[in-house]
Amino acid sequence: MSQPDSEILTMDEVAAFLKAGKKTVYRLAQKGEIPGFKLGGTWRFPRRDLDRWIAAQIAENAQDKS
């Protein structure tokens, strides 16, 4: 079966995963600020890319504070 890092998430799953609203996730995806792609008109998000994006955001915020 698929491994968690190769998992593809839906908009609802990403919103729950990030604890953010669907509108926020949609806006970030539209602007290209969060890794994702459209499949048949609906957004999909590779879990491994989201994990990398989150790590980069944390590193960026830590760098800004120092």
PDB file of N, H, CA, C and O in Angstrom:
ATOM      1  N   MET A   1       0.842  -1.195   0.000  1.00  0.00           N
ATOM      2  CA  MET A   1       0.000   0.000   0.000  1.00  0.00           C
ATOM      3  C   MET A   1       0.882   1.251   0.000  1.00  0.00           C
ATOM      4  O   MET A   1       2.109   1.162   0.056  1.00  0.00           O
ATOM      5  N   SER A   2       0.247   2.394  -0.062  1.00  0.00           N
ATOM      6  H   SER A   2      -0.750   2.466  -0.108  1.00  0.00           H
ATOM      7  CA  SER A   2       1.006   3.644  -0.116  1.00  0.00           C
ATOM      8  C   SER A   2       1.575   4.001   1.253  1.00  0.00           C
ATOM      9  O   SER A   2       0.991   3.707   2.295  1.00  0.00           O
ATOM     10  N   GLN A   3       2.719   4.636   1.209  1.00  0.00           N
ATOM     11  H   GLN A   3       3.193   4.876   0.362  1.00  0.00           H
ATOM     12  CA  GLN A   3       3.351   5.096   2.433  1.00  0.00           C
ATOM     13  C   GLN A   3       2.847   6.499   2.734  1.00  0.00           C
ATOM     14  O   GLN A   3       2.474   7.224   1.812  1.00  0.00           O
ATOM     15  N   PRO A   4       2.827   6.904   4.019  1.00  0.00           N
ATOM     16  CA  PRO A   4       2.313   8.237   4.363  1.00  0.00           C
ATOM     17  C   PRO A   4       3.001   9.378   3.629  1.00  0.00           C
ATOM     18  O   PRO A   4       2.352  10.378   3.319  1.00  0.00           O
ATOM     19  N   ASP A   5       4.296   9.262   3.339  1.00  0.00           N
ATOM     20  H   ASP A   5       4.822   8.450   3.591  1.00  0.00           H
ATOM     21  CA  ASP A   5       4.985  10.370   2.687  1.00  0.00           C
ATOM     22  C   ASP A   5       4.665  10.473   1.200  1.00  0.00           C
ATOM     23  O   ASP A   5       4.987  11.485   0.577  1.00  0.00           O
ATOM     24  N   SER A   6       4.037   9.448   0.613  1.00  0.00           N
ATOM     25  H   SER A   6       3.775   8.627   1.119  1.00  0.00           H
ATOM     26  CA  SER A   6       3.634   9.515  -0.790  1.00  0.00           C
ATOM     27  C   SER A   6       2.135   9.768  -0.923  1.00  0.00           C
ATOM     28  O   SER A   6       1.579   9.710  -2.020  1.00  0.00           O
ATOM     29  N   GLU A   7       1.504  10.042   0.186  1.00  0.00           N
ATOM     30  H   GLU A   7       1.956  10.089   1.077  1.00  0.00           H
ATOM     31  CA  GLU A   7       0.069  10.267   0.244  1.00  0.00           C
ATOM     32  C   GLU A   7      -0.320  11.583  -0.449  1.00  0.00           C
ATOM     33  O   GLU A   7       0.397  12.578  -0.352  1.00  0.00           O
ATOM     34  N   ILE A   8      -1.451  11.574  -1.141  1.00  0.00           N
ATOM     35  H   ILE A   8      -2.034  10.766  -1.220  1.00  0.00           H
ATOM     36  CA  ILE A   8      -2.006  12.770  -1.769  1.00  0.00           C
ATOM     37  C   ILE A   8      -3.231  13.186  -0.951  1.00  0.00           C
ATOM     38  O   ILE A   8      -4.145  12.390  -0.737  1.00  0.00           O
ATOM     39  N   LEU A   9      -3.237  14.434  -0.500  1.00  0.00           N
ATOM     40  H   LEU A   9      -2.495  15.081  -0.674  1.00  0.00           H
ATOM     41  CA  LEU A   9      -4.311  14.929   0.358  1.00  0.00           C
ATOM     42  C   LEU A   9      -5.264  15.833  -0.415  1.00  0.00           C
ATOM     43  O   LEU A   9      -4.873  16.488  -1.381  1.00  0.00           O
ATOM     44  N   THR A  10      -6.515  15.857   0.023  1.00  0.00           N
ATOM     45  H   THR A  10      -6.833  15.324   0.808  1.00  0.00           H
ATOM     46  CA  THR A  10      -7.525  16.748  -0.544  1.00  0.00           C
ATOM     47  C   THR A  10      -7.494  18.083   0.204  1.00  0.00           C
ATOM     48  O   THR A  10      -6.797  18.234   1.208  1.00  0.00           O
ATOM     49  N   MET A  11      -8.249  19.028  -0.298  1.00  0.00           N
ATOM     50  H   MET A  11      -8.815  18.906  -1.113  1.00  0.00           H
ATOM     51  CA  MET A  11      -8.362  20.348   0.345  1.00  0.00           C
ATOM     52  C   MET A  11      -8.844  20.205   1.789  1.00  0.00           C
ATOM     53  O   MET A  11      -8.286  20.827   2.692  1.00  0.00           O
ATOM     54  N   ASP A  12      -9.864  19.400   2.008  1.00  0.00           N
ATOM     55  H   ASP A  12     -10.318  18.895   1.274  1.00  0.00           H
ATOM     56  CA  ASP A  12     -10.395  19.201   3.363  1.00  0.00           C
ATOM     57  C   ASP A  12      -9.349  18.592   4.286  1.00  0.00           C
ATOM     58  O   ASP A  12      -9.217  18.999   5.441  1.00  0.00           O
ATOM     59  N   GLU A  13      -8.605  17.616   3.773  1.00  0.00           N
ATOM     60  H   GLU A  13      -8.712  17.286   2.835  1.00  0.00           H
ATOM     61  CA  GLU A  13      -7.580  16.968   4.588  1.00  0.00           C
ATOM     62  C   GLU A  13      -6.448  17.930   4.933  1.00  0.00           C
ATOM     63  O   GLU A  13      -5.937  17.914   6.053  1.00  0.00           O
ATOM     64  N   VAL A  14      -6.057  18.761   3.980  1.00  0.00           N
ATOM     65  H   VAL A  14      -6.472  18.774   3.070  1.00  0.00           H
ATOM     66  CA  VAL A  14      -4.991  19.740   4.237  1.00  0.00           C
ATOM     67  C   VAL A  14      -5.456  20.777   5.256  1.00  0.00           C
ATOM     68  O   VAL A  14      -4.705  21.155   6.155  1.00  0.00           O
ATOM     69  N   ALA A  15      -6.685  21.227   5.110  1.00  0.00           N
ATOM     70  H   ALA A  15      -7.295  20.919   4.380  1.00  0.00           H
ATOM     71  CA  ALA A  15      -7.222  22.199   6.073  1.00  0.00           C
ATOM     72  C   ALA A  15      -7.199  21.615   7.487  1.00  0.00           C
ATOM     73  O   ALA A  15      -6.822  22.302   8.436  1.00  0.00           O
ATOM     74  N   ALA A  16      -7.598  20.361   7.627  1.00  0.00           N
ATOM     75  H   ALA A  16      -7.904  19.803   6.856  1.00  0.00           H
ATOM     76  CA  ALA A  16      -7.576  19.714   8.941  1.00  0.00           C
ATOM     77  C   ALA A  16      -6.131  19.514   9.421  1.00  0.00           C
ATOM     78  O   ALA A  16      -5.822  19.747  10.589  1.00  0.00           O
ATOM     79  N   PHE A  17      -5.263  19.086   8.521  1.00  0.00           N
ATOM     80  H   PHE A  17      -5.514  18.897   7.572  1.00  0.00           H
ATOM     81  CA  PHE A  17      -3.862  18.841   8.847  1.00  0.00           C
ATOM     82  C   PHE A  17      -3.168  20.113   9.333  1.00  0.00           C
ATOM     83  O   PHE A  17      -2.403  20.078  10.297  1.00  0.00           O
ATOM     84  N   LEU A  18      -3.439  21.233   8.665  1.00  0.00           N
ATOM     85  H   LEU A  18      -4.061  21.261   7.882  1.00  0.00           H
ATOM     86  CA  LEU A  18      -2.819  22.507   9.027  1.00  0.00           C
ATOM     87  C   LEU A  18      -3.605  23.270  10.094  1.00  0.00           C
ATOM     88  O   LEU A  18      -3.155  24.296  10.605  1.00  0.00           O
ATOM     89  N   LYS A  19      -4.787  22.745  10.418  1.00  0.00           N
ATOM     90  H   LYS A  19      -5.152  21.912  10.004  1.00  0.00           H
ATOM     91  CA  LYS A  19      -5.685  23.426  11.358  1.00  0.00           C
ATOM     92  C   LYS A  19      -5.967  24.851  10.871  1.00  0.00           C
ATOM     93  O   LYS A  19      -5.870  25.826  11.615  1.00  0.00           O
ATOM     94  N   ALA A  20      -6.320  24.919   9.585  1.00  0.00           N
ATOM     95  H   ALA A  20      -6.398  24.127   8.980  1.00  0.00           H
ATOM     96  CA  ALA A  20      -6.627  26.191   8.931  1.00  0.00           C
ATOM     97  C   ALA A  20      -7.947  26.043   8.181  1.00  0.00           C
ATOM     98  O   ALA A  20      -8.415  24.928   7.947  1.00  0.00           O
ATOM     99  N   GLY A  21      -8.531  27.148   7.816  1.00  0.00           N
ATOM    100  H   GLY A  21      -8.151  28.053   8.007  1.00  0.00           H
ATOM    101  CA  GLY A  21      -9.760  27.121   7.052  1.00  0.00           C
ATOM    102  C   GLY A  21      -9.512  26.717   5.611  1.00  0.00           C
ATOM    103  O   GLY A  21      -8.423  26.925   5.077  1.00  0.00           O
ATOM    104  N   LYS A  22     -10.524  26.139   4.984  1.00  0.00           N
ATOM    105  H   LYS A  22     -11.409  25.970   5.417  1.00  0.00           H
ATOM    106  CA  LYS A  22     -10.403  25.747   3.580  1.00  0.00           C
ATOM    107  C   LYS A  22     -10.150  26.958   2.686  1.00  0.00           C
ATOM    108  O   LYS A  22      -9.418  26.855   1.702  1.00  0.00           O
ATOM    109  N   LYS A  23     -10.743  28.095   3.014  1.00  0.00           N
ATOM    110  H   LYS A  23     -11.338  28.179   3.813  1.00  0.00           H
ATOM    111  CA  LYS A  23     -10.521  29.304   2.213  1.00  0.00           C
ATOM    112  C   LYS A  23      -9.064  29.731   2.276  1.00  0.00           C
ATOM    113  O   LYS A  23      -8.503  30.171   1.273  1.00  0.00           O
ATOM    114  N   THR A  24      -8.454  29.607   3.433  1.00  0.00           N
ATOM    115  H   THR A  24      -8.910  29.249   4.248  1.00  0.00           H
ATOM    116  CA  THR A  24      -7.042  29.961   3.588  1.00  0.00           C
ATOM    117  C   THR A  24      -6.169  29.033   2.755  1.00  0.00           C
ATOM    118  O   THR A  24      -5.264  29.489   2.057  1.00  0.00           O
ATOM    119  N   VAL A  25      -6.437  27.735   2.826  1.00  0.00           N
ATOM    120  H   VAL A  25      -7.172  27.364   3.394  1.00  0.00           H
ATOM    121  CA  VAL A  25      -5.667  26.766   2.053  1.00  0.00           C
ATOM    122  C   VAL A  25      -5.850  27.030   0.559  1.00  0.00           C
ATOM    123  O   VAL A  25      -4.878  26.992  -0.195  1.00  0.00           O
ATOM    124  N   TYR A  26      -7.064  27.292   0.129  1.00  0.00           N
ATOM    125  H   TYR A  26      -7.854  27.323   0.742  1.00  0.00           H
ATOM    126  CA  TYR A  26      -7.349  27.571  -1.275  1.00  0.00           C
ATOM    127  C   TYR A  26      -6.587  28.812  -1.747  1.00  0.00           C
ATOM    128  O   TYR A  26      -5.983  28.806  -2.820  1.00  0.00           O
ATOM    129  N   ARG A  27      -6.620  29.870  -0.942  1.00  0.00           N
ATOM    130  H   ARG A  27      -7.111  29.875  -0.071  1.00  0.00           H
ATOM    131  CA  ARG A  27      -5.923  31.106  -1.294  1.00  0.00           C
ATOM    132  C   ARG A  27      -4.420  30.870  -1.419  1.00  0.00           C
ATOM    133  O   ARG A  27      -3.798  31.344  -2.370  1.00  0.00           O
ATOM    134  N   LEU A  28      -3.836  30.148  -0.477  1.00  0.00           N
ATOM    135  H   LEU A  28      -4.342  29.763   0.295  1.00  0.00           H
ATOM    136  CA  LEU A  28      -2.412  29.842  -0.522  1.00  0.00           C
ATOM    137  C   LEU A  28      -2.064  29.010  -1.760  1.00  0.00           C
ATOM    138  O   LEU A  28      -1.035  29.233  -2.397  1.00  0.00           O
ATOM    139  N   ALA A  29      -2.921  28.062  -2.091  1.00  0.00           N
ATOM    140  H   ALA A  29      -3.758  27.880  -1.573  1.00  0.00           H
ATOM    141  CA  ALA A  29      -2.690  27.216  -3.266  1.00  0.00           C
ATOM    142  C   ALA A  29      -2.783  28.043  -4.546  1.00  0.00           C
ATOM    143  O   ALA A  29      -1.950  27.895  -5.441  1.00  0.00           O
ATOM    144  N   GLN A  30      -3.779  28.903  -4.637  1.00  0.00           N
ATOM    145  H   GLN A  30      -4.455  29.023  -3.911  1.00  0.00           H
ATOM    146  CA  GLN A  30      -3.957  29.741  -5.824  1.00  0.00           C
ATOM    147  C   GLN A  30      -2.753  30.645  -6.053  1.00  0.00           C
ATOM    148  O   GLN A  30      -2.350  30.875  -7.193  1.00  0.00           O
ATOM    149  N   LYS A  31      -2.180  31.156  -4.969  1.00  0.00           N
ATOM    150  H   LYS A  31      -2.506  30.970  -4.043  1.00  0.00           H
ATOM    151  CA  LYS A  31      -1.021  32.050  -5.058  1.00  0.00           C
ATOM    152  C   LYS A  31       0.288  31.289  -5.247  1.00  0.00           C
ATOM    153  O   LYS A  31       1.332  31.898  -5.479  1.00  0.00           O
ATOM    154  N   GLY A  32       0.237  29.966  -5.149  1.00  0.00           N
ATOM    155  H   GLY A  32      -0.611  29.471  -4.960  1.00  0.00           H
ATOM    156  CA  GLY A  32       1.451  29.172  -5.271  1.00  0.00           C
ATOM    157  C   GLY A  32       2.307  29.194  -4.030  1.00  0.00           C
ATOM    158  O   GLY A  32       3.489  28.851  -4.082  1.00  0.00           O
ATOM    159  N   GLU A  33       1.725  29.594  -2.908  1.00  0.00           N
ATOM    160  H   GLU A  33       0.765  29.872  -2.866  1.00  0.00           H
ATOM    161  CA  GLU A  33       2.479  29.686  -1.659  1.00  0.00           C
ATOM    162  C   GLU A  33       2.532  28.365  -0.905  1.00  0.00           C
ATOM    163  O   GLU A  33       3.322  28.212   0.026  1.00  0.00           O
ATOM    164  N   ILE A  34       1.706  27.424  -1.296  1.00  0.00           N
ATOM    165  H   ILE A  34       1.064  27.548  -2.053  1.00  0.00           H
ATOM    166  CA  ILE A  34       1.676  26.101  -0.687  1.00  0.00           C
ATOM    167  C   ILE A  34       1.745  25.087  -1.832  1.00  0.00           C
ATOM    168  O   ILE A  34       1.112  25.290  -2.868  1.00  0.00           O
ATOM    169  N   PRO A  35       2.499  24.005  -1.662  1.00  0.00           N
ATOM    170  CA  PRO A  35       2.661  23.063  -2.768  1.00  0.00           C
ATOM    171  C   PRO A  35       1.389  22.260  -3.048  1.00  0.00           C
ATOM    172  O   PRO A  35       0.840  21.609  -2.158  1.00  0.00           O
ATOM    173  N   GLY A  36       0.942  22.318  -4.277  1.00  0.00           N
ATOM    174  H   GLY A  36       1.388  22.847  -5.000  1.00  0.00           H
ATOM    175  CA  GLY A  36      -0.241  21.571  -4.667  1.00  0.00           C
ATOM    176  C   GLY A  36      -0.425  21.603  -6.169  1.00  0.00           C
ATOM    177  O   GLY A  36       0.309  22.289  -6.880  1.00  0.00           O
ATOM    178  N   PHE A  37      -1.401  20.862  -6.646  1.00  0.00           N
ATOM    179  H   PHE A  37      -1.997  20.305  -6.068  1.00  0.00           H
ATOM    180  CA  PHE A  37      -1.705  20.824  -8.072  1.00  0.00           C
ATOM    181  C   PHE A  37      -3.190  20.549  -8.242  1.00  0.00           C
ATOM    182  O   PHE A  37      -3.853  20.039  -7.339  1.00  0.00           O
ATOM    183  N   LYS A  38      -3.693  20.895  -9.408  1.00  0.00           N
ATOM    184  H   LYS A  38      -3.155  21.310 -10.142  1.00  0.00           H
ATOM    185  CA  LYS A  38      -5.100  20.656  -9.710  1.00  0.00           C
ATOM    186  C   LYS A  38      -5.234  19.355 -10.489  1.00  0.00           C
ATOM    187  O   LYS A  38      -4.460  19.078 -11.405  1.00  0.00           O
ATOM    188  N   LEU A  39      -6.220  18.572 -10.114  1.00  0.00           N
ATOM    189  H   LEU A  39      -6.850  18.797  -9.370  1.00  0.00           H
ATOM    190  CA  LEU A  39      -6.546  17.328 -10.791  1.00  0.00           C
ATOM    191  C   LEU A  39      -8.039  17.351 -11.064  1.00  0.00           C
ATOM    192  O   LEU A  39      -8.847  17.245 -10.141  1.00  0.00           O
ATOM    193  N   GLY A  40      -8.402  17.487 -12.322  1.00  0.00           N
ATOM    194  H   GLY A  40      -7.746  17.573 -13.072  1.00  0.00           H
ATOM    195  CA  GLY A  40      -9.817  17.545 -12.672  1.00  0.00           C
ATOM    196  C   GLY A  40     -10.541  18.715 -12.040  1.00  0.00           C
ATOM    197  O   GLY A  40     -11.726  18.619 -11.719  1.00  0.00           O
ATOM    198  N   GLY A  41      -9.835  19.818 -11.858  1.00  0.00           N
ATOM    199  H   GLY A  41      -8.873  19.896 -12.119  1.00  0.00           H
ATOM    200  CA  GLY A  41     -10.462  21.011 -11.301  1.00  0.00           C
ATOM    201  C   GLY A  41     -10.463  21.095  -9.786  1.00  0.00           C
ATOM    202  O   GLY A  41     -10.935  22.085  -9.227  1.00  0.00           O
ATOM    203  N   THR A  42      -9.945  20.077  -9.108  1.00  0.00           N
ATOM    204  H   THR A  42      -9.561  19.272  -9.562  1.00  0.00           H
ATOM    205  CA  THR A  42      -9.872  20.114  -7.649  1.00  0.00           C
ATOM    206  C   THR A  42      -8.419  20.046  -7.204  1.00  0.00           C
ATOM    207  O   THR A  42      -7.592  19.392  -7.840  1.00  0.00           O
ATOM    208  N   TRP A  43      -8.122  20.718  -6.120  1.00  0.00           N
ATOM    209  H   TRP A  43      -8.794  21.249  -5.603  1.00  0.00           H
ATOM    210  CA  TRP A  43      -6.761  20.774  -5.609  1.00  0.00           C
ATOM    211  C   TRP A  43      -6.379  19.475  -4.917  1.00  0.00           C
ATOM    212  O   TRP A  43      -7.189  18.860  -4.224  1.00  0.00           O
ATOM    213  N   ARG A  44      -5.123  19.068  -5.119  1.00  0.00           N
ATOM    214  H   ARG A  44      -4.464  19.568  -5.682  1.00  0.00           H
ATOM    215  CA  ARG A  44      -4.520  17.925  -4.438  1.00  0.00           C
ATOM    216  C   ARG A  44      -3.153  18.366  -3.931  1.00  0.00           C
ATOM    217  O   ARG A  44      -2.507  19.228  -4.528  1.00  0.00           O
ATOM    218  N   PHE A  45      -2.719  17.768  -2.825  1.00  0.00           N
ATOM    219  H   PHE A  45      -3.243  17.068  -2.340  1.00  0.00           H
ATOM    220  CA  PHE A  45      -1.494  18.186  -2.164  1.00  0.00           C
ATOM    221  C   PHE A  45      -0.679  16.963  -1.745  1.00  0.00           C
ATOM    222  O   PHE A  45      -1.148  16.159  -0.940  1.00  0.00           O
ATOM    223  N   PRO A  46       0.538  16.812  -2.280  1.00  0.00           N
ATOM    224  CA  PRO A  46       1.402  15.710  -1.841  1.00  0.00           C
ATOM    225  C   PRO A  46       1.840  15.928  -0.390  1.00  0.00           C
ATOM    226  O   PRO A  46       2.363  16.988  -0.047  1.00  0.00           O
ATOM    227  N   ARG A  47       1.627  14.939   0.442  1.00  0.00           N
ATOM    228  H   ARG A  47       1.202  14.078   0.163  1.00  0.00           H
ATOM    229  CA  ARG A  47       1.938  15.041   1.869  1.00  0.00           C
ATOM    230  C   ARG A  47       3.421  15.370   2.088  1.00  0.00           C
ATOM    231  O   ARG A  47       3.751  16.204   2.932  1.00  0.00           O
ATOM    232  N   ARG A  48       4.310  14.721   1.334  1.00  0.00           N
ATOM    233  H   ARG A  48       4.042  14.044   0.648  1.00  0.00           H
ATOM    234  CA  ARG A  48       5.752  14.958   1.540  1.00  0.00           C
ATOM    235  C   ARG A  48       6.118  16.403   1.222  1.00  0.00           C
ATOM    236  O   ARG A  48       6.970  16.990   1.889  1.00  0.00           O
ATOM    237  N   ASP A  49       5.472  16.985   0.195  1.00  0.00           N
ATOM    238  H   ASP A  49       4.779  16.509  -0.347  1.00  0.00           H
ATOM    239  CA  ASP A  49       5.741  18.385  -0.139  1.00  0.00           C
ATOM    240  C   ASP A  49       5.217  19.320   0.944  1.00  0.00           C
ATOM    241  O   ASP A  49       5.849  20.332   1.249  1.00  0.00           O
ATOM    242  N   LEU A  50       4.077  18.991   1.522  1.00  0.00           N
ATOM    243  H   LEU A  50       3.564  18.169   1.275  1.00  0.00           H
ATOM    244  CA  LEU A  50       3.544  19.798   2.636  1.00  0.00           C
ATOM    245  C   LEU A  50       4.468  19.728   3.841  1.00  0.00           C
ATOM    246  O   LEU A  50       4.718  20.740   4.496  1.00  0.00           O
ATOM    247  N   ASP A  51       4.978  18.533   4.137  1.00  0.00           N
ATOM    248  H   ASP A  51       4.775  17.711   3.605  1.00  0.00           H
ATOM    249  CA  ASP A  51       5.897  18.383   5.271  1.00  0.00           C
ATOM    250  C   ASP A  51       7.150  19.245   5.063  1.00  0.00           C
ATOM    251  O   ASP A  51       7.628  19.885   6.000  1.00  0.00           O
ATOM    252  N   ARG A  52       7.676  19.257   3.836  1.00  0.00           N
ATOM    253  H   ARG A  52       7.288  18.737   3.076  1.00  0.00           H
ATOM    254  CA  ARG A  52       8.849  20.091   3.526  1.00  0.00           C
ATOM    255  C   ARG A  52       8.503  21.573   3.641  1.00  0.00           C
ATOM    256  O   ARG A  52       9.292  22.359   4.164  1.00  0.00           O
ATOM    257  N   TRP A  53       7.333  21.949   3.156  1.00  0.00           N
ATOM    258  H   TRP A  53       6.691  21.310   2.731  1.00  0.00           H
ATOM    259  CA  TRP A  53       6.886  23.338   3.210  1.00  0.00           C
ATOM    260  C   TRP A  53       6.755  23.796   4.668  1.00  0.00           C
ATOM    261  O   TRP A  53       7.177  24.898   5.019  1.00  0.00           O
ATOM    262  N   ILE A  54       6.176  22.954   5.499  1.00  0.00           N
ATOM    263  H   ILE A  54       5.833  22.059   5.215  1.00  0.00           H
ATOM    264  CA  ILE A  54       6.026  23.279   6.919  1.00  0.00           C
ATOM    265  C   ILE A  54       7.404  23.466   7.558  1.00  0.00           C
ATOM    266  O   ILE A  54       7.618  24.429   8.295  1.00  0.00           O
ATOM    267  N   ALA A  55       8.327  22.562   7.284  1.00  0.00           N
ATOM    268  H   ALA A  55       8.154  21.780   6.686  1.00  0.00           H
ATOM    269  CA  ALA A  55       9.684  22.669   7.839  1.00  0.00           C
ATOM    270  C   ALA A  55      10.348  23.961   7.384  1.00  0.00           C
ATOM    271  O   ALA A  55      11.032  24.614   8.171  1.00  0.00           O
ATOM    272  N   ALA A  56      10.155  24.335   6.124  1.00  0.00           N
ATOM    273  H   ALA A  56       9.599  23.803   5.485  1.00  0.00           H
ATOM    274  CA  ALA A  56      10.740  25.581   5.609  1.00  0.00           C
ATOM    275  C   ALA A  56      10.123  26.793   6.293  1.00  0.00           C
ATOM    276  O   ALA A  56      10.827  27.758   6.589  1.00  0.00           O
ATOM    277  N   GLN A  57       8.816  26.758   6.549  1.00  0.00           N
ATOM    278  H   GLN A  57       8.244  25.974   6.308  1.00  0.00           H
ATOM    279  CA  GLN A  57       8.152  27.865   7.224  1.00  0.00           C
ATOM    280  C   GLN A  57       8.675  28.014   8.647  1.00  0.00           C
ATOM    281  O   GLN A  57       8.907  29.127   9.118  1.00  0.00           O
ATOM    282  N   ILE A  58       8.856  26.902   9.320  1.00  0.00           N
ATOM    283  H   ILE A  58       8.668  25.997   8.938  1.00  0.00           H
ATOM    284  CA  ILE A  58       9.371  26.927  10.697  1.00  0.00           C
ATOM    285  C   ILE A  58      10.786  27.500  10.704  1.00  0.00           C
ATOM    286  O   ILE A  58      11.117  28.342  11.538  1.00  0.00           O
ATOM    287  N   ALA A  59      11.622  27.038   9.765  1.00  0.00           N
ATOM    288  H   ALA A  59      11.354  26.353   9.087  1.00  0.00           H
ATOM    289  CA  ALA A  59      13.014  27.519   9.691  1.00  0.00           C
ATOM    290  C   ALA A  59      13.045  29.013   9.378  1.00  0.00           C
ATOM    291  O   ALA A  59      13.830  29.761   9.963  1.00  0.00           O
ATOM    292  N   GLU A  60      12.188  29.442   8.456  1.00  0.00           N
ATOM    293  H   GLU A  60      11.551  28.835   7.981  1.00  0.00           H
ATOM    294  CA  GLU A  60      12.128  30.857   8.090  1.00  0.00           C
ATOM    295  C   GLU A  60      11.708  31.708   9.274  1.00  0.00           C
ATOM    296  O   GLU A  60      12.284  32.769   9.513  1.00  0.00           O
ATOM    297  N   ASN A  61      10.712  31.254  10.015  1.00  0.00           N
ATOM    298  H   ASN A  61      10.244  30.392   9.821  1.00  0.00           H
ATOM    299  CA  ASN A  61      10.242  32.013  11.182  1.00  0.00           C
ATOM    300  C   ASN A  61      11.312  32.045  12.276  1.00  0.00           C
ATOM    301  O   ASN A  61      11.475  33.064  12.947  1.00  0.00           O
ATOM    302  N   ALA A  62      12.030  30.962  12.460  1.00  0.00           N
ATOM    303  H   ALA A  62      11.899  30.133  11.916  1.00  0.00           H
ATOM    304  CA  ALA A  62      13.093  30.935  13.464  1.00  0.00           C
ATOM    305  C   ALA A  62      14.217  31.880  13.067  1.00  0.00           C
ATOM    306  O   ALA A  62      14.802  32.545  13.922  1.00  0.00           O
ATOM    307  N   GLN A  63      14.521  31.944  11.786  1.00  0.00           N
ATOM    308  H   GLN A  63      14.046  31.404  11.092  1.00  0.00           H
ATOM    309  CA  GLN A  63      15.573  32.830  11.283  1.00  0.00           C
ATOM    310  C   GLN A  63      15.164  34.295  11.438  1.00  0.00           C
ATOM    311  O   GLN A  63      15.990  35.141  11.781  1.00  0.00           O
ATOM    312  N   ASP A  64      13.901  34.587  11.188  1.00  0.00           N
ATOM    313  H   ASP A  64      13.230  33.900  10.910  1.00  0.00           H
ATOM    314  CA  ASP A  64      13.405  35.954  11.338  1.00  0.00           C
ATOM    315  C   ASP A  64      13.493  36.444  12.777  1.00  0.00           C
ATOM    316  O   ASP A  64      13.688  37.635  13.019  1.00  0.00           O
ATOM    317  N   LYS A  65      13.348  35.522  13.738  1.00  0.00           N
ATOM    318  H   LYS A  65      13.190  34.554  13.542  1.00  0.00           H
ATOM    319  CA  LYS A  65      13.359  35.894  15.153  1.00  0.00           C
ATOM    320  C   LYS A  65      14.769  36.085  15.696  1.00  0.00           C
ATOM    321  O   LYS A  65      14.950  36.705  16.744  1.00  0.00           O
ATOM    322  N   SER A  66      15.769  35.556  14.992  1.00  0.00           N
ATOM    323  H   SER A  66      15.622  35.052  14.141  1.00  0.00           H
ATOM    324  CA  SER A  66      17.137  35.700  15.508  1.00  0.00           C
ATOM    325  C   SER A  66      17.881  36.856  14.899  1.00  0.00           C
ATOM    326  O   SER A  66      19.039  37.094  15.240  1.00  0.00           O
TER     327      SER A  66
END
